[in-house]
Amino acid sequence: MSISASQMRAADGLRRPRSAARAPSTARAPVLPRAPQPGVASSRTSFPGGPNAAPVQHPPHTPRGLSVLAQAERRSLGAGGPSASPLAPATAAPATAASGFTLLRPLLSAVAIASAGRLRSLPPGLLVWLLGAFAGAAQPPPPTWLAEAYGTLADTYGSSTAGGDGAGTPPPGQAVKAFLAVASLAALPGSPPPPAEQRRLLLVLYDALDSACRTESGSGPSLDSAGALAVLQAAAVALDVDVAAASGETSGATSSSSGDIGVTPSTYLPETPSGELVGALLLRAAELPAASSAAPLTLERAQSVCRAALAARRLPHPPPPAAAAAVLTLLAEQGAPAFAAAVATSGGAAEAAEAAKLFVGALAALSCAGDDAELPSPLPSAAAAALLRGLEPLLPLLDAPGIAAAAAAVHALTPPNDEDAVAAAAAFALGPAAAALTSALAAEPPPSAVALAAALAALPPTLKPAPAALAAAAHGAVRRCLASASSGDLAEVLRGLADADALPGYGWQTSLANESLPRLQQAASRPPPPPPPPYPRPPANATSAPSAAAADRLSSQEITNTLFVLAALNYRATFTWTGAAAAALQPRLLGLTGPQLAAALWALAKMGFRAEAPWGVYAVQALQLSLPSLEPYQLTYGLASLQRMGANMGPAVLDEILTAVLSYGEGSVREYSPSQIVLLLMTVARLRHVPSYAFTEALTERLKPHLLAAPPPATAAEMEVTAEVAAQVAAAARRRKRREDEEAAAAGRWDSMAVAAVGAPAGAAVAAAAAEAGAPSPLTCQELASVAYALAKLYCRPEPEWMSAFMAACQWRLADFSPELLASLLWAVAELGQAPDPTWTEAFLDAARPQLGAFAPQDLVSVLSSLAALRSPPPAAWLGEALTVLGARVGSLDGGGVAALLKALVDLDARVSNHQWYDALCDQAAAFLPKLPAPALAELLASLGALGHTPQPDWRAKAAAAAVRVAAQAATGAGPSASSPSAAGLGAMGATAAAGGAAAALAAAAAAGGGAGAGAGAGAPRGLPPAQLEALVVGLARMGEAPPAALLQAYFTASAPSLASLPPDRLTAIASALAGVRVAPDEAWLDELASAVRNNVMSYTLVQLDSLVRALAVYGEVAPPPGHGPSRDLLAFLREFCLYG
C-alpha cells in the first residue's frame, strides 16, 4: 500500500478551488464492487459442499482483500481522470509501489537508522511525510523506529499547547496524511504487528478529524470532501485486509460482496472510527448540510458521495441514522436525476452499467443497514418519487442482484404513512423491477448461483411470494447453473427460494429427474472424462463448436448438483433413478472434490440408497483420500451419510480416519473452531464408535481454552450492565454469529444430529466481548450441552481439571439454557459420574424452575431421574411444581416414561398424597402394559409397590398378565436372556398363553415348573434375571395382587441360591411382601431363607426380625399340614433370640 507524492501534497488541508484539485473529466463511470444486499448471508453455507470457486490470484505485492476495491477504484479513476479524493487510499498503492518511492528504499533505511532516538526533534509534518514515504515504497520501517514515530506524533498532536510548527491539534490535511500513512503501513504484506503506540495515535487523529469535520468552512481549519472520502476508503480497505487475513481468504470478493463485513477487532486498526465520526466524515464527503443550498449535484460529486457511502457502510460502526438519511435524501433528490441523465447521454453500455451499479450499491448500503445498526428514516414523499423516476431507467443496466437491491432500497426508503408513495413503490416492485429481474434471470449467459442467491436474498417483501413469471425464471436459472455452481451456492439459492415462497414444485423436480435419467445411464456406461490440465491451451482450430455428445455428457459437478438439489427439495426418487445416479458416480468417486463428495453422499443417504459393495468400499476410500481437503462439517456429514447408507466402516477404518484428522496440519483439529469440534464429537457419538483416548483427549484439550474463557459465576448486581453497553455487546454478538458457527447451523438444517441451537443473551454478550478482545470465546449453551452428551455417549471420562472447568462454564451459562438443553446436560453430568457441588445444583434448579412449564414431559422425567442418580433431591416446592406439570401432561408419556417417573420418586424418597395423581399415571401406562419390556415393567411394578399405591383390580390383573408374558418371552428366548432354571415350565406357559386363556397358561406353567430344575444344568439357561423376577413378584404383592403361581415358581427357583447374599432389609421386604398376600414359598426356598437368616442373624435389627417372625407365622398358617419343619425351627429360634438375645 503506497501513497504517491502528488497525492500527499494534495491533502495538505488547504481548500483549493475545485478546478485546481481535479483534472478534466475523461474517466469512465466507476465500477461498483458488488452491492451490499440486505440479509445476504456469507457465501460460506451450512450445506456440505460450500463454495469451492477457484481463488482469485493477486499480484504478490497486493495485500489480500484490497484487490477488489483497488481495481474498482483504478477503473473508476482511469489515467488522468477525476480523483474522488486527494489520494486513492490504499487502493492503487501496490501498483505504484514499484515506481517513485521504490528508488528511495536505501535512503529511507539510512534515514531510519540515523534518526532513531531523535524523532521528537523533527517537525510533525516531516515525520508524517517519512511515514508516507515508507508506505509509498512498500517498505515497513524498523519496529522500534515505527513505535517511536507513532509515540512522538501521539504526544505532539495530543498536547494542549502549540509548541511550534504543527504542535498541538494537527491541521486537517496533516491528520488525513497521517491516518493514511498509518493505515497503509499497517496493511503492508510482511509488516510486523503494529506497536502499542498506534492505538494512542489513532485516537488522537480521530479526535482531530472529528473536530475538522464539525468546523464550518471559513471559521477555522476544516476538512474538505476529498479528505473525508480518503479517510473513509482507507479505513474500509484496511479493515477489509484484516478480515481477509483472519479468515484465510485469498480474494477480497467475499468481503466486498457482502456490504456488511462485520468487523469487530482489527489487527491493523485496533481502534476503528466511531459511528459518530463515520457519520461526520460521510456528511463532509457529501458536503452536507451546505449542499442543500448549493448547485445541483453533478455526476462527479454524486459518484464521490456513492463511494463514501459504500466505504462508510463497510466499517464496523455504521453512520448514525440521521447522517445516512441526509445522504440518502441528497442521492434521491439530486443523485438519481444525475445518474439517470448520465445513463441517457452515455456513449457506451459499459459506462452506463457501471454508473447504475455504483448508485444502487450506495442506496443499498445506507438503506439496508443490517442487524447492527438502526435503519435510517424513510425519505420524504418528494424524494421518494424522485428516486423512483431516477431508478426506473437504470433497471435494464443492472444485473439480478442489483435489480433486487434497488427494489429493496425503494421498499425500505418509502414513507409508510404516504399511501400514494407506498402504492407507487409496490407498482415499481411488481412492475418494472419484477420484469427486469425476470429478464435478467432468463438472459444468456445465465446468472451464476452466487448472483442468483444474492438476488433472491435481497427481494423486498413486496415480491414475496415471488410472482409466477419471476419464480419460473429463477427455476430455469437454477437448472442452467447445475453444471458450474457449487453445492454451497445452490444451498443459498434454495434458501432464497424458500424465503420467497417459490421453491420448485414436484412437477419441476420430476422433470429434472426424467431429463437427467438417460444422461445418468449414459454416464454410468462410459468412463468419466479426464480432468482438464492446469493451464489448458486451446488448439489452433478452437473455433469449432463442441460435439453434441460432448455437450450432452454429464460432468461430476452436474451429477452431484442434481443429486443435491433433488435431495434438498425432498424429492422421492425411484430406485431406478437413484441406482443410475450411484452407478454414474461410482467410477468418479475417487476423483471427486471434498465438497462434491460430501454433497453426493448426503444426497444419496437422504434418498435411501444402500451402499452395497463395491460402491461402499469406493466411497469410504474416497472419503479417506479427501480428508486433507474436507471442511470439518463435510467430514462429519460424510461419515454420517456412509453409516446411514450401510457402508462397511469397521472400527479399524473409523480409527484410521479419526487418527488422520489428528495428524493433518492445516486440516487437523488444532485448526478446528469450537463448533466444528463439537460437531465432530457428536458425529462420532452417533456412529456408536468409541474412539481412541488420544482422539478424545485432543478434542477436549482443544476446547479447554474456551471453557476457561468463561468468567466465574457472578452475583446479580455484578452482572448488571447499562442499556447502551448491552446494545453494543448484542450488536457484536450478531456480527460474530455471521462470521462463525456455520457448522452448528449446518447440523440444524441438515440433520437432527446436534442439539437445537438456543439463543443466549447473556452468553452471547460475553462471547462477543471475548471476540472483541481477541480472547477465546466461551462455548455456547448448545455447544456445552452437545459436548457433555457426546462425551457421555463415548464413555469418555476427562481429567478432573477439565471437568471442573466444564462444570464452571456450565454454571455460568445455566440461566441461558433451554429446557431441552438443561435436560440433556444434567443427564450427561450424571452419566459422566460427576458429583456437582450444592451451588451448581442450586443454580441448575433456579434456571429450570421458571421454565418447568416449557419442558417436554420426557425431558422433565429425565431431569428427575438424573437428580435421583446424582442424589440431589430438589426442594419440596420445586418438586411439587414439576409433578404438577407432569400430572397435567401425563398423556404425553409412554409406559417407559411412567415407569421412569415413578422410580425417580422412589429414589428421591418423595411421595404424592393425591392418589388420583397415581391413578392417572396408571391409566396412562395401562395401554402400554402388553408391550412393555421386562426392565420397564419390573421398574413400574416395583415403584408402585414401594410408593404404597394400590391400583384398581383390573389394572393389577393386566399387570400380572404382563409379568407372565415377559417371563415367558425370556424363557423361550423371545425376550431378554438371563439365568433361570425354570425355562421349560415358562416356555410351556408362554405357548399356552399365545393360544388363549391366561388361566390355562398359568396352569401349564405350574405343571411344568416342578421339573424345570432337573434339566437346568445343560447349557446356558434362559429367563429373566432374579432381580427382575423379584421386582415383578414383590411389586405385585405390595399392590395386593397375588403373583401368578408360575411366576412365583420361576422366582423361587431362580433366587434360592442367592438368598444368602441379599442384605437383611431386602430379604425382610421380600418375606413381608409374600406374607402380605398369604403366599407360602416352596420348601427349597424356605430352607435357603432359614439358612441365610441363621448365618447372619446379628446383622438384623429388631424391627426386621419382628417382620420375619410375622412372615414365618403367616407361612405356617397357609402351609398345608404338617407344615415346614425348618421354618418352624427358625420361628422358634427367632422368638428365643428376640427374648433373650
N, C-alpha and C positions, 0 to 999 in steps of 0.2 A: 504494500500500500504506500503510495508516494504522493507528493504534492509538488506541483511544478512551481517554479519561481514566480512566473506571471500570475498564477493563481494565488500565491501567498501575498503578493503585492496588492491584488485586487480586494483583499479582505482587511484592509487597514482601518476600517471603521469610518472613513470619511464618506459622506454621502455625495458621490459624484452625480452629475447628470446621467440619466439612464443611457443616453446615446454614447457616453464615454465608456460605459461598462459593457455594452453589448455590440456585437458585430451585426451587420445587416443579416436579415433573416434569410438563410439559404438552406436551413436544415429541414429534414422531413419531420412529419408529426411523430411524437415519441411513441415508442413501443412499450406497451404496458406489460409488466410481469403479471402472471395470471391473477385475475381479480380475486380479492378475498370474498369467499362465498359464505353467506350466513348458514351456520350449522354444518358446514362441510367438515367431516371428520378427516383425520390424517389418513394418508393412503395406506398406512400400516393397519391392517384389519384384524379382526378376531377370527376370521375364517382361515383354515390352513391354506397354504399356498398364497401368501401375501404377495405384494407387488415384487416382481423379480425382473423389472426392466433393467437393461444394461446401464451401468453407471456412466454418467457423462464425464468425459475426460477433460480436465482443465490443464492449462499450462502449469508446469511445475512451480512457477513462482506465484501462482494465483492462490490466495487462501481459499479454502473450501467455504462455500456459502456466499462468496462475494460475486461469483461469476454472473449470476442471473441479473442482479440489479446493475452490475457493472456493464454488462453487454447491452442491456436496455438503455442505460444512460448514454453509452457511447453511440448507440444507434440514434438516439434522440438528439444528441448534440451535433454529430457529424463534424466534418472538417470545417473549422471556422464558423460553425453555426452559433446560434444564440445560446449563451450559458444561462441555465436556470439558477445558478448560484455562483458566487465569486470563485469557487473552485469546485471541481467534481469530487465530492467527499468519498474517499475510499473506493472509488469506482474505477477510474482509469489508471489508478496507481500502478498496478502490475505492468501495464503496457508501457508506462513511461519510466519504470524503474531502470531500464537498461540504457536510458539516454539521459543526458544532462547531469543529474546528481551522481550517476554511477561513476563518472570520472573523478568525483570528489571523495571516493571512499578512503583512499590512503590518507588524504588530507584530513578527513573527518576523524579517522583513527588517531592521527597525531594530535589533533586539537583536543580530543577527549583525554588523551594521556597528559597533555600539557596543562589543561585547565582543571584537572581533577583536584578537588580540595579548595579551589579558588572561584567556584561558580558564583558565590554571593557577591563578588566584586563586579560581575558582569551586569549590564542593563537587562531588565526583563525582556525587552524586545529582541535583543541579540540572542538571549538564551532560547526564546521561543523559535527564533529563526534556525538555530542549531538543531533543535528537536525536529523541526520540519525538514531540515536537510538530511538528517539521519533517516527520517521516514521516506523522503524522496529517493534516497539511494538504496532503500530496502535493506538497510544495514542496522540491526539492533545495536545500540550503544552498549558499552560495558554496564553490567547491572549496578555497580557502585556509583558510576557516573550518573546513570539514569535516576537512581534514588536521590542523589544529591541535587540533581536538576529539579526533580519534582518537589523535593522539600524546600528548595530555595524559592521556587515560584509560589508554592503554597504559603510560605511565610511572608513573601513580599506582597502578594495580592491580598493576603488576609490581614495585613496590617491596617490599622485605622488612620495612620498618619502618612502623608505623602512625603517620603524622604528623598525624593529625587525623581529622575526620569522613569516614569512607569511605575513608581511605587504606589502602594495602595490599590484601590479597585482598578483593574485593568480597563483600558478602552474597549469598546465592543469589538472592534476589529481584531485587537490583540487577543481578546478572550476567545474569539472564534478560531483564530490560528492556533492558539494553544490547545483548544479542545480537539481540533482536527489532528494535530500532531500526536496528542496522547492516544486518540483512537487508532491512528494509523500505526503507531509503534506497537500498541498492544496486540494488534491482529497480524503482525508480520509473521510469516512462517519461520519457525525455529526460534522465536523470541522467548526469552526466559519469562518466568512468571512475573507479573507486574509487582513492583515494590509496594510496601505498605503506604508510602507517601503518596501514591497515586490516588488513593481514596480521598485524602485531605485536599489534594489539588482539584479533583473533580468537584467536590462540594463548593470550594471557593469559586470555581469557574461557573457552576450552575447559579450561584448567587449573583455573580456579575452579569450573566446572560439574562437572568430574570429581571434584574434592575434595568438593564438596557432595553428589554422588551417593553417595560412599563413606562419608559421615558418617551414623551412625545417629541417629535422632531422639532428642533428649534429651541427647546427648553433644556437641552443638555445632550451628552453623547448618547445616541440611540442606535439600535441595531436595525440594519436595513433588511428588506425581504430576502435578498440573496444570501446574506449571512445566516438568517434564521433557517432557510431551506438547507443550507450546507450543514448546519448542526444537526438537524433532524435526520438527514440522509446518512451522515457519518455515524450517528448513534444507532440507527437501524441496521446499517451494514455491519458494524462491529458486533452487535448482538446476534445478527444472523450468522456470522462466523462462529460465534460461541456456541450456538445451537447445533450447527453442523459438526463442530469438533466434538461436542459432548455426546452426540448421537451416533457418531461414526459415519455420517453420510459423506458420500463423495460428490454430491451435487447439491447445489442450492435450490433445486427445483421444488423439493418438498416444502421447505420452509417458505419459499416465496410464493407458493401456490395457495397457501392457506390464509394469508391475511392476518391470522392470529397465531403468532409463533409461540405465545405463551411462555415467554422467558421469565424466570424468577431470579435466581442468582446468575451472575455473569462472571466468567473468568477474566474477560478482557475489560469489562466496565463494572467493577464491583459496586459502584454507585450509579444507578441509572437515573435519568431525568424524572422528576416527579410529574404527576399528571397536570399540576398547575403550570409548571414550566413548559411541558409539551403543548398545552393549550395556548400559552402566551406565544411560543415560537410559531405555532400554526397560524394564529391571528396575525402575527407580524409578517409571516411569509405571504399571507393573503392581503396584507396592507389594510387590515381592518382595525378599528371601525372607520378610518378615514376613507376607505374605498367606497363607502356608501354614497358619498357625495362627489366622488371623483368621476373621471370619464368612464365610459362603458368598458367592461373588461375585454381586453384584447385576447387573441388566441394564445400569444406567448405567455401572458400573465396567467391565463386560465390553465395552461399546461403546468406552469410552476406551482399553482395552487393545488392542482391534482397530484403532482409529485410530492408536495408537502403533506397532503392528506394521507397518501399511501405510506410515507415514511413514519408519520405520527402514529398511524394505527398499528405499525409493526413493533412499536415499543411496548415494554411490559406494562407501563402505566399510560393508558389511553388518555386523550384530552378530555376535559370536563364536557358534559353535555352542552353547556352554553356555548363553548367555543366551537364544538362540532356543529351545532345548529346554525351559528352565524356563518360558518364557511359553507355549509350546505345551502343556506339561503342565497349566498352570493353565487354559488355554482348554478343553482336552479334558475335564478333570475337573469344572470348575465353570462354564466358559463355555457349553459345549454344553447342559447342562441349563437354564441361564438363558435361552438363546435359544430352546430348544425350548418352555419354559414360556411365554415371551413370545409365540411364534407361536400356541400353543394358546389363549391368552387374548386375542389381539389382536382388536380390533373391525373391522379393515379388512384387505383383502388387500394393499393397497399398503404399509402399515406392516410387515406380516409379511414381505413380499418384500424390503423394504429391510433389515430385520434379518438375514435369511438371507444376503443378498449381502454384507453387512459381515462377518459371521462367516466365511463361506467365503473371502472375499478375504484376511482375515488369516491363515487357515490356509495358503492357497496361497503367500502372501508369505513366510512363515517356513519352510515345509517344502520348497519348491522354490526353493532359493536361487540356482540358475543356475550358470554356469560359474565365476564369480568367487570363490565362497565355498564353504567346506566345509559339507556338509549337516549339520543337527543330528541327534543320535542319535534312534533311534526312541522312541516312547512306551512307558511301562510297560504291561503287559498290561491292567491295570485301567483305565488312562486310555484305551487304545485301544478297549476295549469301551464305555466311556462316550461316546467320540467317535462311535462307530457308532450308538449309541442316540440321541444328540442330532442327528446329521446326517440320519437317515432321514426324520423328519417335515418337514425343511426342503427336501428334494429337489423336491417339486411346486411350490415357490415360486421356484425358481431357473430362470434361462434356460439355454440349452445350454452356453455357456462355464462358467457357474457349476457345473453338474452335473459336467462333465468335470473341473473344478478340484477339486471335492470328492472325486471318485473318485481323482484323482492324489494329493491330500493324504493320503487314507487309505492308499493304497499306500506312500507314502514314510514314513509315521509308524508303520506296523505293525511290531512287533518280528519280525525274520525267524526268530528261534530258537523262537518260540512257534507250534507247528503249529496250535493252535486259533485263535490270532489271525490267522494267515495264511489259514486256511480261511474265517474269518468275513469278512475283508477281500475275499477273492475272491468269496464269495457276495454281498457287498454290491455289488461292481462289476458282476457278471454278472446280478444280480437287480434290486434297486430302482434302482440307478444307471443300468443299461442301459435299463430300462423307462422311467424318467423322461426319459432323454436321447432315446430313440426318440420319445416323445410330444412332447417339445419341438421336435424337428426336423420332425415331421409336423403341428405345430399351425398355426393360422391367426391372424394373418398369419405367413408363413414367416420363419425367421430370416434375417438379412442374410448376405451372403457373408463379411463380416468376422467375425460371430459364429460362423458355421459353421466357418471356418478356425481360429478360436481354440479352439473345442470339439474339433476333430479333433487339433489340435496338443497339447492337454492330456490326451489319452486315456492312461490308465496302461497298462503292459504287459499287465495282465490283460485289457484289451479290444482287444488286438492279436494276431491279426487280429480285426476287429470282427465281432460276431455278425451273422447274416444279416439279422435284422429291423432292426438299427441301420444296417447298410450300405445297405439298401433305403431307409430313411428319409433317410439322407444323400444318396443319389442323387436322391430326389424333391426334396429341398431345393435341390440344385444346379439341377435343371430349372426350379424355380419362381423362382429368382433370376436367370435369364438376362436378363430384361428390365431389371433395375435394377443389377446388380453391375458392377463394373469388371473388366477382364481381369486386372489385378494381383491383385485379391481372389480371383478364380477360380483363378489360379495357386496361391495359397496353399491354397485348398481342395483342389486336385488333389494338391498335395504332402502335405497331411494325409491324404488318402485313400490315397496311395501308402504312407506310413509305416504306416498301419493295415491295409495289405494289403487294401484294399477299393475299388480302382479299378473304375469301371463296366466291365462286360464288353461284348463285341461285340454282344450282343443289345440291351443298353441303348442303345449308340451307334446301331445300325441303327434302333431305334425312334424315337430323337430325329431322325435324318436323314429317315426316312419321314414323320414327323409334320410336320416343317418344310418339306418339299419343296413341297406345294401352296401353302403360305403364301409361300414364296420366289417361286414362279412368279407369284402374285397381286401381290406387291410389285414384281416386275420390270415388270408391265404397268400399274402405277399410278404417278403421281408421288409422291415422298416427302412426308409431312406437313410443313407448315411448322413451324419451331421455335417453342416457346412463348414468349410475351413475358416480359420480365424479371420483372415482377410481375403475374402473371395475376389477374384479378378474376373470381370465379365469377358467372355470371348469376343473375338473380333466381330462376329455376326450376332451380337446380343440384341439386335432389334427385333428378332423374330419372337412371336408370342409363344408362351408355353403350350404344350400339347394338352388336349382335353383330358387325357389320362393323368397327366401330372397335376393339372388343376383340380381334378376330382379326387386326388389322393389325400387321405386324412393324415395330418401330422399328429404327433404325440400331444401337442398343446391343444389341438382341437378336440381330440378324443377325451382328454382329461377335463377340458372345459365343458364339453357336452354332458359328461357324466356329472360333473359338479353342479351345473345349473339344474338339471333334471332332479337330482337328489335334493338339492336345496329347496326346490319347489314341491317336494314330497310327491313326485311322480311315481306311480306304481308301474314300474317297468315289467314286461313279461320276462319269463325265463329265457326265451329266445333272444330278446334284446340284450339282457344282462350277460348272457353267455357269449354273445357276439362281441360285446364291448370288452369283456375279460379276455377273450381269445385274441382280439386285436392288440390288447396291451401286453400280453404275455411275452412276445419276443422283444418288447421295448422296455420291459420293467427295469432292466439293469442300466438303461440309458436315460431314464427319466431324471429330471432335476428334483431336488428336495421338495419344493412346493408342488410340483406336478405329482410326485409320488404320494405325498400326504393327501392331496385333494382326491386322487383316484381311489386310494384305499378307503378314505372316509365315505366317498360316494357309493362304492361297491358294498361296503358294510351296511350302509343305511338301506340299500336296495335289497338286502337279504342274500347277497351272493355268498356261497360257501367255497372257501379256498381249498379245493382238493389238490393233491399232488398231481403234477409238479408245479402248478401255479403258486401254491402257498410257499413252496421252497424258494422259488424265484423271488417272490415278494419279500420274504424275510432276508434273503441275500441282498436285494436292492436296498432295503432299509439299512442294513449294516454298512453297505458301501456309501450310502448317502449321509451317514452320521456327521461327518465334518461340516456339511453344508446345511444341515437341518436346523431350523429355529427350534427353540425348546417346545413350543406348542405343537409344531409339526411332528416332532419326535413322539410326544405324548399321544397325539391322535393317531399317529401311525401304529404305535404299539396297541392302543385300544382297539383300533379297527381290525388289525390282524387277529387279535384274540376273538373279537366278535365274529369274524369270518371263519373261525375254527382252524386257522393256520397252526401248524405244528411248531410251537415255540416252547421248547422244554426249558427246564431251569438252567441248563448249561448255556443255551442260546441267550436267554434273558440276562444271565450274569455276564456273558461276554459283551452284550450291548451296553449294559449299565457300567461295566468297567471301562469300556471305550469312552463313554460320556465323561468319566472322571479324568481320562488321560488326555483328551484333545485339548490343545492350548486355547485357541480362540473360542471354541465351542464348548469348553468344559464348564462344569458347574461353577467354577470360580468366576465366570463371566455372567452367570445367570442372575437375574433380578429376583427379589423375594417371591414375587407372584409366580415366576417361572419355576422356581424350586418347589413351591407349594403344589403347583400343577403336576410336576413330575412325581412328587411323593404320592399324590392322590392317584395318579395313573398306576403306579407300581402297586399301590394297595388294592386297586380294583382288579389288577391282574392276579391277585391272590398268590403273589410270589414274594417270598421272604428274601430280600437281597442280602448281600454280604454286610458285615459290620462296617467295613471301610466305606461302603457307599452311603449308608445312613449317617455315619459319623461325618463324612464330608459335607452332606447336605445340612445337617444340624449345625455344624460349625460355621457354615456359610450364613446361616440365619442368626447366629448368636449376636453379631453387632446390631442387628435390627431389634433384637429383644432387649439389649442393653440400652437402646436409644430411648426407650420409654422411661419417663421420669417416675420417681416413687409416688405412691398414692398421696394425694394432697387433700386438704380439707376443702369444704365447700367455699370458704372465704378465700382461700388461696387460689382457687380455680376461677374466680370471677374475672371477667375481662370486660372492658368497655365495649359499647356497641361499635365504635369505629374500628378498634382492633379486631373484633370478631368479624366484621365485614371484610377487612383486608386479609385476614387469615383464610376466610372462606373462599375468597377470590383466588388466593394462591393455591388452595386445595383443588379448586376446579381446574386450574391450569396444570397442576401436577397430574390430575386424573386424565387429562387429554394426552399427556406425554407418555405415560407408562401404564402398566396394567392391562395391555391388550389381551394377554393370555388368559387371565382370570375371567375377563369378559368373554373371551373366546369360548371358554368352557361353558359359561352360562348360556351362550347362544347355540352351541353345537351339541351339547350332550348334558346329561344330568350327573356328570362325574364329580363336580365340586359343589361345595355348599353354596347356596344362593348368596349373592352379594347383598350387603346391607349398608345403608347409609349410616355414617358415624360422625355427627357434627363435631364433637369434642376431639375424637381421634383424628379426623381429617384435619382439624386445626393444627394439632401438634405435628402431624406428618408434614403439613405444608411448611410449618415453621422450621422443621428439621431440614427440609429441602432448601429453604431459603438460606440456611446456614451452611449448607454443603455437607451436613452430617448424615449418617444412615437414617433412613426414615423408619419409624416404628411400623410394625406389621399391623394390617387392618384386622378388624374383627373376623372377617371371613377367613383371612389367612391364618389367624391364630387357631380358630376352630378347625380348619382343614388340616393344619399341621398336627394338632393333637389327635384327630380322628385317624389320620394316616399312620402315625407312629403306633397308635393302639392296634390298628389292623395288622401292622407289620411286626408286631411283638417286639418293638424296639424299646429299650429302656435307656434313655440318655443319661449322661453323668448328672450327679446331684446338683452341681453348679449350674448346668444348663437348665435343668428343670426348675431351679429356684428363679432363674431369670425369666423363664417362660411363665411361671405362676405369677411373678410380679407384673409382667407385661399384661397378662390377662386381667389381673386385679385392677390395673389402671384403666382398662377399657371395658370393664363389665357393664357399666351403665349404658354403653352403646350397642351391646349385643342384642340381636333379635331373639325372640323365643326359640326359634329353631336352632340358632347357634348356641344359645345357652344350654339347651338340652344336649346337643352334640358335644359341647365342651365338657360338661360335667360327666357324661358317660365316658369320655376318653380319659379324663382325670382318674376316674375310678378304675378303669381298665389298666391304666399305667401304674397302678399301685401307689398312688400318691396319698398323702395324709395332709390335706390342707389345714393351715392353722385357722383358729376361730375367726380371725379378722377376714381372711379370704372367704370363708363360708358365709359370714355375715354380709360381706359385700355382694356375694352372689345372690343371696336371698333378697337383699334390698333391691338389686337390679331386676330380679324376676317378679317380685310382688306386684309392681304396677302393671305388669304385662300378663298376669295369670289368665285373664280372660282371652288373651290372644294366642295362648299356647294351643297347639293341636292336642287332643286328648292323649294320643300316643306319646307325644313329647313330654307332657306333664307326668304321665306314668313313668316314663324313663327318668325324669328328674327325681321322683320319689324313690325309685329303685336305686338310683345312684347315690342319693343321700343315705339310704339304708346301707348300701355297700361301704360307704365311707364312714359309717357310724356317726353321722352328724344329723341327729333329728332336728327338724326345724321347730321354731316356736309354735305353740298351740294355735295362735291366731293365724299365722301363715298357713299352717297345715289345714285349718278349718276352711280358709278361703279356697285353697287348692281343691279340697274334697268337694266343696260346694260346686265349683266349676265343673268337676268331673261328674258329679251327680246330675247336673243339668245337661250334660252332653254324653251321657253313657251310651247312647245309641251309636256313637262313632267307634266304640271299642269292639274288638272281636273277642273270642274266648280266651286267647292268649293274653290279650291286654287286661281282661278282667282278672285272670289268674295272677299276672304280674302286679297289679294294683293291690290285690288282697295280700300277697306275700310281702309287698313293701310295707303295708300296715303292720303285719306281724313283726317284721324285722325292726320297724321303728317303734314297736311297743305302743301302737296307737289303737284306739277303739272309737267306734262311732256309736253313739247312743241311739240313734234313729234306726230302727230295724227296717223301715221302709227303704232306706238307702241301700242296705244289703239285698233286700228283695229285688230292687231294680237291677242290681248287678247280676243277681242270679237269673232273672228273667232274660237279661241280655245274653248271658252265657248259655242258656238252655238250648238255643238253636245251634250252637257250636259243639255241644256235648258229643254227638255221634261222630264228629270228625277231629276232635282234639287229640293231639298226640299224647303219649303216656306221660312225658315230663310235665306238660302243661296241666293235664288232668290231675296228676298227683299233687301238683302245686296248688291247684284250685281247691281240691277237697281238703287237703291238709290245712290250708289257710282258713277256710270257713270253719273247720273244726277248732282251730286254735283261737279264732276270734269269738267263739261261743255262739255262732248264729245257727239256727235250725231252719233250713228252708222248708218249703211245702212238701208234703209226702210224695206228690207226683214228680217233683224235681229230684228228690232223693232217689226215687226208683229209676229215673233216667240216668242219674249219676252212677248208680250201682251197675246198671246195664252197660254203661260206657266203660266202667272199670273192668268188667268181664271182657268186653271187646278188646281193649288194649292188651290185656293179659293174654288173650287167645292169639292175637296177632303176633305178639312177641314169642309165644311158644311155637307157633308154626313158621316163624321166620319172616312173616309179613311186616313185623314192626321191629323196634329196636331189640337187638340181641343182648342177652346178659346171662347170668348163671341162674338156673332154676331146675332142680331135679324133677319138677312136675310137668315137664313139657308135653309128655304124652297125653296126660289127662286133659290139659288145657287145649291141646290140639283137637282132641275129640269134642271137647266142649265148643270150640270155635266152629268146627264143621257142622255141628248140630244147630248152632246159633244162626249160621248162614242159611240153613234150610228153613227155619221157622222158630217157634216159641222159645222165650227166654227160660221158662221153667224146664223144658226138655233139655236145653243146653246146660243149665246148672246141674241137672240130674246126671247127665252124661259125664260132666266134669267130676262130679263127686264119685261116680262109679269108677272112673279111671284113675282117680287121684291116689287110691291106696297102693296101687302097684307101680306108681310112677317112679318111685325111688329105686326100684330094682335094677333097671337098665340105665340108670343115670350116669353110671361111670364110664360108659363107652362114648368116646368122642367128646367134643365141646358142647355142653348143654346150652340150650337156648331158653329165653324167658326174660321177664323184667328183673332188674336188679332188686335185691332185698330192700333197699332204701325206698324205691318207688312202690313196691308192694306194701311196705309198712305205711307209707303215706296214704295210699288208697284205703287200706283196711282201717287205720286209726282215724282217718278223716271221716269215713262213713260212720264209724262207731260213735265218734264225738257228736255227729249231727243227729244221732238217734236212729240210724239206719243199720240194721244188722247186715254185715257184709255177706255176700253170697258164699255158700259153702265151698264151692270150687276155688274162689279167690282166697278164702281162709286157708284151705288146704295147701294152695300154692305158697302162701306166705309162710305157714308153719314149716313146711318142708325146706324152703329156701333160707329162712332166717335162723333156724335152730342152731346150726353150727356157729353162728356169730353172736349169740346172745351174751356169751361171757365177755365179749369186748365192748359191749354197749355201756355207756355211763349210767349211773343209778337213776338220774332224772328221766332219761329216755326210756329205760326199762320199766320204771314205775308208771310212766304215762301210757305205755302200751298195755300193761296189765290192767290199769284202771279203765282204759277205753273199752277193752274187751269185756270187762266185768260190767260196764255200764249198759251194754246191750245183751248181757247174760249169755255170753258165748263161752263155751268150755273148750279150751285148746286140747289138742291131742296129747297123748301121754309122752311122746318123744319130746315135744316142745316143752311140756311141763318139767320133764327131767332136766333139760338144759337150763330152764329158768331156776329150778331149785338149786342146781349146782352153782349157777352164776351168783345167786344171792348169798349162799353159804360162804363161798370163797371170798366175797368182797363185802361182807355184812358191815364191817366197820366204816365203810365209806358212805353208808346211807344215813340220812337224817331221820329223826323220829317221825317227822311228817311223812317221809317216803316209806318208812317201814309200816306206819299205820295204813297207808294206801295199799301196800302189798298185802297186809293182813286182811283188809276188807275184800280185796280182789280174790284172794285164795278162798275166803269164806264163800263168796259167790260161786266160784268154780265148784266147791264141794256141794253146793245146793243144786246146781244144774247138771252135775255129772251123774250118770246112772250108777246105781249101787253095784258093787260095794265102794265105788269111788276110786281115787288115785292115791295109792299109798305114799309116794314121795311128797305129794303136795300136802297130805295130812301131816306128815312128819315135819315139813317146812313150816306149816302153820303153827304147830306146837312149838317148834324151835323159836319162831319169831315172837310168839307170845311170851315165852320164857325170857327171851333176850330183852324184850321191852320192859318186863317187870323187874328183872334182876341184872340186866346188862349194864 
